[in-house]
Amino acid sequence: MTDITLLIVDDHPVVRDGLRGMFDAEGSGFRVLGEAPDGVHGVELALELDPDVVLMDLRMPGGGGVDAIAELGRRGARSRVLVLTTYDTDTDTLPAIEAGATGYLLKDAPREELFAAVRAAAEGRTVLSPAVASRLVTAVRAPAAAGAALSAREGEILALVAKGTANRAIAAELFISEATVKTHLTHIYAKLGVNDRASAVATAYDRGILGGP
């Protein structure tokens, strides 16, 4: 049986080394073709090496995972992307899945669960950690509506908007893409019942979401 080939994209060298050692172990059925410290280099290597599966972290200085996943899709990469991260909040999981990730697993997953997830991803089957699956089901069944509470990440973004921070600067500070910032703003507007940044800030102050002006 041919080994499943992998590319590891993570900004922590220790994590990359640990994963490589695990997957390159004799008889594992996997072979690591390369490593990248951020999403930008990850895209370049994925297109060059053509691995079966890309193990992708999400929050990385120099280029986040969501942007990388979307870019691989735009460029027609064959590789399946399995997100492997410590974050399972709605603001991380939903954009990653929407961008085209085949699966989403947390870094505390047992070794055999990770191996099984990679095999499933290589076959094109969706694999989600239980916590992520639950969040996705909840999001589908109860979409955001006017009056709903803001998530922690939406609160962070709204606070930066209130300071006059531009979308690009917000993206850089929070290690997310501008597109993700815009998506969050759309959700914020819907929940506050407004149509623009100024109205969002004014309404948030009026409701005490941002505290005193």
N, C-alpha and C positions, 0 to 999 in steps of 0.2 A: 504493500500500500504506500502511495506517495505521501510524503510529509506535507502537512499544511504549512504554508509559508506565512511569515508574520513581519510586520513593521511595528515597532514600539515608538509611540510619540508621547513623551512626558518630559516636563522641565526638570525633574529631579533625577540626577545621575544614579543615586542609590536605588531608586525604584526601577529605572531601566535595567541596571545590572541584575537586580533580583529577578525581574521578569525574564530576562534573557537566560539566566542560569536555570530557571524553572523550565522554560520551554525548550532549551537546548539539551536538557538532560537526556541521556541515552534511553532510547525506547519510548520517548514521550509522544512521538508522532508529529512533532512540530519542528520547524526550523526558522530561526530569526534571520531575516535578510539584512536588517539595518535598524538604526535608532535615530530619532530626531528630537531636539529639545523644545520645539514649538510647532504650531500649526503650519506656518509658512514653509519651513524645511520639511515638515511631514508630507505636505502636498507634493513638493518637488521629488522627494524620495519615493513616494508611492507611485508616481507616474513613471519614474525611472526603473524601479525594481519590480513593480507589478506584483505585490504580495497578494495572497488570497484574502488575508484579513489585516486591517490596521487597528491596533489597540490605541485608542485615542483618549488622552486626558482632555479636560475642558478648559480650565482656567490656567493659562500659561502666558507669562510675559513674552512679548515678541510675536504673538499670534495664537489666538484661542482656538479651541476645538470646533466650535459651532461653525465658524467661518471656514475652517479647513474642510469640514464635512460637506458644506455647501459647494465649495470650490471643486472638490473631487467629483461631485455630482455634475457640476457644470462642464467639467472637462472630460466627462465620460469615462472615468476610471472604473476598472473592473473590480477593484478591491471592495470588499465589504468593510464597513466601519463598525467596530464594537467599542462603545464608550466605556472606559474604565476610570472611574473617578471616585472621589470621596464625597461628592455633593449629590444630594437627591431632592433638592427643592424644585418646586414647579418652574422657577425661573431658569433652572439648569436643564431639567429633563425635557420639557416641552420643546424649547428651541432646538435641542439636539435631535430629537425624533423628527421634528418638522423639517430639519435640514437634510435628513436622509440617513441617519444612523440605523443600522440593522438591529443593533441591540444596545442595552444600557445596563452595566453592571457596576456594583460598588467594589472598592478596593479591599473591603474586608471579607469578600466572598471566599469560601474555602477553595483550595487548589483544584479539586476535582470539578467543582461547579464552574470555575473559570475555564478549565479545559473543555468541559461540555459546551459552554457558551461559545467558545471559539469554533468548535466543530460545527455547531448549529449555524453560526454566522457564516462560516465558509460555504455552507449549503444554501445560504440565503434565507434561513429561517429566523424569525424575530425572536429575540430572547431578552427578557426584562427581569431585573431583580424584583422580588415581591413588593418591596416598598414603592418602586417606580411604577410597577403595573397598577398598584392601588391608586397612586396619584393620577395616572393617566385616565383611569376609569372615572374617578371623581371629576376630573376636568371635563370629560366628555358629557357626563350626566348633569353637571351643574356649571354651565358656562358663566363667565362673569356678567353681572347685571348691574345696572345703576343702583348705587347704594351699598354695594358689596364692599367689604373691608379691603384695604390695600395690603398686598403681601409685603414682607420685609424688604425685598428688593425694590418693589415699586415705591415704597417709602423712601429708600435711599436715593432713588433717581429723582423723585419729586423734591426732596430736600436740596439736591444739587441744582435742579431747575430753578428753585426759589433763589439760589445764590447767583443766578444768571449764567450758569455753566452751559456751554454749548454741547450738543449731542456727541461730537467727536471727543471732547474732553471728558465727558461722562463715560464714554466707552473705554477710554484709556485708563481712567481711574479705577473702573470696576472690572477691567480685563474682559470685556465683552465687545461685540461688534456694534457699529452704529445701527445696523439693521435691527439688532436685538433691543437696543435702546428705544428705537422708534416703535417696536412692537409693544414694549412695556408702556410707553407713553399712550399708545392707542388704548390699552387696557385701563390705564389710569383715567383717561378722558371718559371712557364708558362708565367707569365706576363712579366718577364724580359728576357725570352728566354735563360735561363741558366739551368744547371743541378746539381749544388751543392752550398753549403753555400759560399765558397770563391768567386766563380764567381758572385754570387748574390750581395755580398757586393761590389766587384770591379765594377760591372756594375752600381749599385745604386750610387756609388760615381761619376762615369763617367758621369751619366745623371743628377747629381745634386740632386738626391732624398734624399741622406743622407747629403748633404752639403759637406764641405771640409773635407778631411781625417784628 
